[in-house]
Amino acid sequence: MVKITILSQESINELIKFTLESKGDLTGRPTDKAELQKLASENKEENSKYYNADADKKAAYDKEVEAAKQVLAKENATQKETDAAKAKLQAAKDALNGAQTDKSKLQKLVELSNSDEVTKDPKYYNASKDALLNYYNAVKKAEETLAKPNATQTEIDKMKEEVEAAKNALDGQPTNYEELNKLIAAQNTMHNDPKYFNASEAAKKEYDDAIEEAKKLASNPEAYQKNVDETVKNLKEIIEDLDGKATDKDALQKLVDESNSKNTNYKYYNASGGEFIAYDEAVEEAKAVLAKSKSNTG
């Protein structure tokens, strides 16, 4: 190193020479920030090790990313500074402890929503409109979450709880066939009622057809309560519309009463044997019908 004691031109020239030589001997290279840039530019939102990591480890990583960005933005950052920032950021990245998001349990719940286990359960098919809509929306939202490539474990677990809650809230009860079965069981009684047997053919056919449909529904163990209730309502209306009137037996009774005086009627006692036998048989049949009618009405 040149030491100047006298500020002569010669001394200045020597110092200039020494300085130029020293400058030429400098071996420093431009700071290489490439690796730090690459590390700081990674998309953390696509890395399950980050988005599923513990909150404190995510915070530590975010802090080192910001520190790295400051070094990258520093015009005269040294290689030592850059390497130190890279080492800290790499360490913070390596400390991230997030696992791969497990979607399997939520996936099973979504698949279950379309299975017989759910759709053939009265809790589902007899559920209220609001409960069904809530369950449907929860499943749809779950499908959207499952389709999200970077869904976090927290999101998946929360969605699983929502679907389970909506499923457990389904409020359908087992279908009640009691009233429908009563109407079906009353068919034989109805057939002996003048309201039915004196009704128009169209009205009787409508009733008979409705009873057959009711029987089919009653034999279905998975019939919806709504369908059963509608069938009961429809069948009651059809019964109400049966237009048969009580049988008028007055004229028949009058003829039977007249037969009591047949022996005073020349048309009878002068009739041929075959004629009055036929008449007597007709009267006896009439009496039997009237007697049966009285016993049926109590």
Rosetta blueprint (number, residue, H / E / L):
1 M L
2 V L
3 K L
4 I L
5 T L
6 I L
7 L L
8 S L
9 Q H
10 E H
11 S H
12 I H
13 N H
14 E H
15 L H
16 I H
17 K H
18 F H
19 T H
20 L H
21 E H
22 S H
23 K H
24 G H
25 D L
26 L L
27 T L
28 G L
29 R L
30 P L
31 T L
32 D L
33 K L
34 A H
35 E H
36 L H
37 Q H
38 K H
39 L H
40 A H
41 S L
42 E L
43 N L
44 K H
45 E H
46 E H
47 N L
48 S H
49 K H
50 Y H
51 Y H
52 N L
53 A L
54 D L
55 A H
56 D H
57 K H
58 K H
59 A H
60 A H
61 Y H
62 D H
63 K H
64 E H
65 V H
66 E H
67 A H
68 A H
69 K H
70 Q H
71 V H
72 L H
73 A H
74 K L
75 E L
76 N L
77 A L
78 T L
79 Q H
80 K H
81 E H
82 T H
83 D H
84 A H
85 A H
86 K H
87 A H
88 K H
89 L H
90 Q H
91 A H
92 A H
93 K H
94 D H
95 A L
96 L L
97 N L
98 G L
99 A L
100 Q L
101 T L
102 D L
103 K L
104 S H
105 K H
106 L H
107 Q H
108 K H
109 L H
110 V H
111 E H
112 L H
113 S L
114 N L
115 S L
116 D H
117 E H
118 V H
119 T H
120 K L
121 D L
122 P H
123 K H
124 Y H
125 Y H
126 N L
127 A L
128 S L
129 K H
130 D H
131 A H
132 L H
133 L H
134 N H
135 Y H
136 Y H
137 N H
138 A H
139 V H
140 K H
141 K H
142 A H
143 E H
144 E H
145 T H
146 L H
147 A H
148 K L
149 P L
150 N L
151 A L
152 T L
153 Q H
154 T H
155 E H
156 I H
157 D H
158 K H
159 M H
160 K H
161 E H
162 E H
163 V H
164 E H
165 A H
166 A H
167 K H
168 N H
169 A L
170 L L
171 D L
172 G L
173 Q L
174 P L
175 T L
176 N L
177 Y L
178 E H
179 E H
180 L H
181 N H
182 K H
183 L H
184 I H
185 A H
186 A L
187 Q H
188 N H
189 T H
190 M H
191 H H
192 N L
193 D L
194 P H
195 K H
196 Y H
197 F H
198 N L
199 A L
200 S L
201 E H
202 A H
203 A H
204 K H
205 K H
206 E H
207 Y H
208 D H
209 D H
210 A H
211 I H
212 E H
213 E H
214 A H
215 K H
216 K H
217 L H
218 A H
219 S L
220 N L
221 P L
222 E L
223 A L
224 Y L
225 Q H
226 K H
227 N H
228 V H
229 D H
230 E H
231 T H
232 V H
233 K H
234 N H
235 L H
236 K H
237 E H
238 I H
239 I H
240 E H
241 D H
242 L L
243 D L
244 G L
245 K L
246 A L
247 T L
248 D L
249 K L
250 D H
251 A H
252 L H
253 Q H
254 K H
255 L H
256 V H
257 D H
258 E H
259 S H
260 N L
261 S L
262 K H
263 N H
264 T H
265 N L
266 Y H
267 K H
268 Y H
269 Y H
270 N L
271 A L
272 S L
273 G H
274 G H
275 E H
276 F H
277 I H
278 A H
279 Y H
280 D H
281 E H
282 A H
283 V H
284 E H
285 E H
286 A H
287 K H
288 A H
289 V H
290 L H
291 A H
292 K H
293 S H
294 K H
295 S H
296 N H
297 T L
298 G L
